C-alpha cells in the first residue's frame, strides 16, 4: 500500500521540489519509511495530533526529512518536506510547519549517530517527568533505558514559556539534556526518542511508553521493584540496530497501513 502510494505521489513531489530531483532512490525509501513511522506511532497510541518524527536525509547529513504540520495519522508521501539543520524549510511554498521542528535539527547537529528523531506526547511517560521517580526498564523490550533517562526542564533553558521548543536555542538545550542517551523526558510535555534508524527510534518510542505504564503499575504494588539490570541492558544493546525491532516494525506497519486503506 505505502509503496504504491509513494509511487503515485513521488513524481509530483520531485517535479515541484528541485531539492529532491537529483537525490538517490534511497530518498524515496526514506519517505516511505517516514510515512509508515507516523502511521505506526499514531496507530499504537504513542503519538497524538501534535507529535512528529523525522529522518536524517540519506544523501545529505546536513538536512532532514519531516512532514508538514499535520496529524501523523493523515500524513502521506506528498506531505514530506526537507529542512536544513537550523530547521529552515528548503522549499516551503505555502505549507505549515511544526513549531517544534527545532528539536530535530539541533539533535542531528550534535548526534552524528542519530538518523531518526521522534517527539511524542506519550501519556505513559508524563508522571516520570513531573515526579522524583526515575523512569527505569522493567521489561526487556525497553532495556535500552538502563543508561538513564534525563529530564529536560524548559524553565531552566528559557524561563517561563508555553513549554514548546519553538526556536534553536531551546532545541539546543533539549539536545544537551538528551546527551548521549536514547530517550529524554520533557517535563509536563512528553519525550524525545532517537535511534540509529527510524525503525529503532519508533520501536524505542513504543516500548518507552509501554515500559512507563508497566512501571507505574508496579509502583502501586508497594515494595521493591526488580528492574532490568545494567548488565542485562548492556547485553541487549549489542544487538544490531537493523535487527532490533524489525519484527515489531513489520507487524506494526502491516496493521497501521491496513487501517489506512480506503
Secondary structure, DSSP 4 states (H G I P E B T S, - for coil): -HHHHHHHHHHHHHHH-HHHHTS-THHHHHHHHHHHHHHHHHHTTSS-TT-EEEEE-SS-TTEEEEE-SS-GGG--GGGEEEEETT--BSS-TT----TTTHHHHHHHHH-TT--EEEEE--HHHHHHHHSSPPP---SGGGGGGGG--EEE-HHHHHSS--S---SHHHHHHHHHHHTT-SEEEETTTEEEEEESSHHHHHHHHHHHHHHHHHHHHHHTT-S---PPPHHHHHHHHTS-TTTTTHHHHHHHHHHHHHHH--
